[in-house]
Amino acid sequence: MSIGAIPSRYRIRIDRDQCMLCERCIESCPYGVFRKNGETIHVDSRKCTACHRCIAMCPRDAISLLEHPIDYRSHPIWTREVRESIYNQARTGKIILAGMGNAQPLPAIFDRLLLDACQVTNPSIDPLREPMELRTYIGKKPSRLEIRRTPEGDLDLVTELAPNLEAETPILIAHMSYGAISLNAQKSLAMAATEVKTFMGTGEGGLHPSLYPYQDRMIVQVASGRFGVDINYLERGAAIEIKIGQGAKPGIGGHLPGEKVDADVSATRMIPVGSDAISPAPHHDIYSIEDLKQLVRGLKEATEWKKPVFVKIAAVHNVAAIAAGIARSSADAVVVDGFRGGTGAAPRVFRDQVGLPIEAAIAAVDQKLRDQGIRNEVSLIASGGIRESADVAKAIALGADAIYIGTASLVAMGCRVCGNCYRGLCPWGIATQREDLTARLDPREGSVLVSNLIHAWTLELSELMGAAGINSIESLRGNRDRLRGYMLDEGILKVLDVKPVGA
Amino acid sequence: MGATMTIDANGMNYTELNTRLRAAVAQGIDEVVVNNVLGQRFIADGLKGNIRITLNGVPGGDLGMFMSGPTCIVHGNCEHAPGNTMDGGSIIIHGSAGDAVAHSMRGGKVFVREDIGYRGGIHMKEYQEKRPILVVGGTARAFLGEYMAGGLIIVLGKNDGEPVSERGIGSGIHGGEIYIRGNVQERYLGTGAAIQPYSAEHRDRIAPIVQEFSKALGMDPQPFLDAEFTRICPMSSRPFAGKYTWE
């Protein structure tokens, strides 16, 4: 018995009056939506992913796209997504794999937080005229400074300072591995990070030799699969990040499917071509907070205590207590990845149902660390679902020292958030290893797009700060008085430690 | 050359010990003897070079972590995870070792004269000429070779009884091979692991390694060379290939 076809997700139409049969749509689409049939372009809408590559490349604006061209009977509970997942799983009996971040229509807390500005009683600052301090130091800060006066009357700092990363903006680029994204995408990000003097993460895919020129701006990741990790890799990075969890799929590991492991990916991950790269859920040497401390110290010892070590966790229910444990592990920064964080591939049920919003997680972690008097022991990096400069300002005001952008940096390079990353056919040359597709992304042009974005957000951030009369990022950090909650319930306001609008 | 150095590790912190070992490598010293080793973690962590380090005592966890080249000879037992994410070189243990021995090792050799704990050789992996080898003289506990992605594990079972008599052998294995002396009961195999025929070709493959192990640890290789082994391999290099459907 067959249940037949489910409704097509998109409908592509070509305006035949506009179309000049240049066939760029055919060249653009790796999914095979278009083909030439005599003197017309034939369309198979069912193959469309709404990646927009054809639309972006059509010289005549002849292509239009409609989402959900066929309605189901509307129902508030039995949504289209729910029904289609059932059809899929009834047919296959398998776990549904999905790309990008959480696709549930839950309200973003960021959108319900409003920023403050000065009027009359305290003057705002014009960032054009006045210095604005956005330089961000990531790492341990001493709880006290011991200073000695020399016989000559000079002052010497006696306290030994822990290594910190120095970024010219609080906006860092998140870990996206070579394998999940293309080498050209990684190069674009690395060149952009170097240009704007920030940092980017390697992800758990090793460090390709063509990225060595940018290694001083790269944070090398050590995850449960230990792919690409050797002493040279650790020594190259500006910092080391232990990945415990990821916001898009808390509690589970990652699998890079064998078909994405080509010769180059195999070389940087140090595994055979075509073999699945399996990152198990836990690290095999971490079963407790004490074990984490041992890995943090093991990495520091290997690199002679010269590099900061970060620990990244997914935002889960007890995130604050977990972060407090990490802060005592000798780690220099805790990265908290919220449930809107992106991914190349994750089981849909994890992507949509597991984890916490980053806004609540950051506020809870910052509060816990301050309550315990150990906030200076670690920097706090917010990750997962940062979409614009206002989100950056709000995350910092809630207690973050810096933020990671992942999806936003890919969108800057053309990504349309179509969510088909796991298929390895990304028409923008980002989430693919197919040579003809990766060639579409020129690293120089890509890096300009990404550095423009970070530059623009940094400018907006300094304007927002100036308007609030704040001239340094340190004064914005944890400054929850400059936020007000709009249409947030009392429980969330309490967690955020933010007053409602009007209060 | 041929310069040697002796370090008394009595009461010494691991960072100081490693600083001295690095300095020894930098000075071109060939051999270091460390006496009174007692629980220092991370010995030779990230150390490069061809230095030979003799450790008298009991090292703490993560001996030879990320190590690339040196040889560590331990006269005593080892804590957890010697050879953790090791890249190259050798660790030779005249005694037993704890859990997760050779965890994620990607090259070099770990030889343990006696027994190892749980999850030995977990997620070992290989790439081209880098093929990590773990040889255990005695027995191994449950989940030997879990998630194994490459390399070679040999358990010799030099004493009476089954060398591995617990579950989860090769659980999630998707590369590499495990050789266990004698017969291994099917019920001890983990998901994704399968027993494959053991023939003269395989005997020839492990013979030089068994000889090297026996020589390093002062044992007679002949009983091992004469013995029959069970060869355990992955069912697939793509264990998760059939698990997912697209959204």
Boltz contact constraints between the chains, C-beta under 6 A:
constraints:
  - contact:
      token1: [A, 88]
      token2: [B, 245]
      max_distance: 6.0
  - contact:
      token1: [A, 92]
      token2: [B, 245]
      max_distance: 6.0
  - contact:
      token1: [A, 94]
      token2: [B, 244]
      max_distance: 6.0
  - contact:
      token1: [A, 94]
      token2: [B, 245]
      max_distance: 6.0
  - contact:
      token1: [A, 95]
      token2: [B, 243]
      max_distance: 6.0
  - contact:
      token1: [A, 95]
      token2: [B, 244]
      max_distance: 6.0
  - contact:
      token1: [A, 96]
      token2: [B, 245]
      max_distance: 6.0
  - contact:
      token1: [A, 96]
      token2: [B, 247]
      max_distance: 6.0
  - contact:
      token1: [A, 97]
      token2: [B, 244]
      max_distance: 6.0
  - contact:
      token1: [A, 97]
      token2: [B, 246]
      max_distance: 6.0
  - contact:
      token1: [A, 98]
      token2: [B, 247]
      max_distance: 6.0
  - contact:
      token1: [A, 226]
      token2: [B, 85]
      max_distance: 6.0
  - contact:
      token1: [A, 226]
      token2: [B, 104]
      max_distance: 6.0
  - contact:
      token1: [A, 229]
      token2: [B, 85]
      max_distance: 6.0
  - contact:
      token1: [A, 230]
      token2: [B, 87]
      max_distance: 6.0
  - contact:
      token1: [A, 231]
      token2: [B, 46]
      max_distance: 6.0
  - contact:
      token1: [A, 231]
      token2: [B, 66]
      max_distance: 6.0
  - contact:
      token1: [A, 231]
      token2: [B, 68]
      max_distance: 6.0
  - contact:
      token1: [A, 255]
      token2: [B, 240]
      max_distance: 6.0
  - contact:
      token1: [A, 258]
      token2: [B, 238]
      max_distance: 6.0
  - contact:
      token1: [A, 270]
      token2: [B, 127]
      max_distance: 6.0
  - contact:
      token1: [A, 271]
      token2: [B, 125]
      max_distance: 6.0
  - contact:
      token1: [A, 271]
      token2: [B, 127]
      max_distance: 6.0
  - contact:
      token1: [A, 275]
      token2: [B, 237]
      max_distance: 6.0
  - contact:
      token1: [A, 276]
      token2: [B, 238]
      max_distance: 6.0
  - contact:
      token1: [A, 276]
      token2: [B, 240]
      max_distance: 6.0
  - contact:
      token1: [A, 280]
      token2: [B, 147]
      max_distance: 6.0
  - contact:
      token1: [A, 284]
      token2: [B, 100]
      max_distance: 6.0
  - contact:
      token1: [A, 284]
      token2: [B, 103]
      max_distance: 6.0
  - contact:
      token1: [A, 284]
      token2: [B, 122]
      max_distance: 6.0
  - contact:
      token1: [A, 284]
      token2: [B, 123]
      max_distance: 6.0
  - contact:
      token1: [A, 285]
      token2: [B, 81]
      max_distance: 6.0
  - contact:
      token1: [A, 285]
      token2: [B, 100]
      max_distance: 6.0
  - contact:
      token1: [A, 285]
      token2: [B, 103]
      max_distance: 6.0
  - contact:
      token1: [A, 298]
      token2: [B, 42]
      max_distance: 6.0
  - contact:
      token1: [A, 298]
      token2: [B, 62]
      max_distance: 6.0
  - contact:
      token1: [A, 298]
      token2: [B, 65]
      max_distance: 6.0
  - contact:
      token1: [A, 301]
      token2: [B, 42]
      max_distance: 6.0
  - contact:
      token1: [A, 301]
      token2: [B, 45]
      max_distance: 6.0
  - contact:
      token1: [A, 302]
      token2: [B, 45]
      max_distance: 6.0
  - contact:
      token1: [A, 302]
      token2: [B, 46]
      max_distance: 6.0
  - contact:
      token1: [A, 302]
      token2: [B, 66]
      max_distance: 6.0
  - contact:
      token1: [A, 348]
      token2: [B, 247]
      max_distance: 6.0
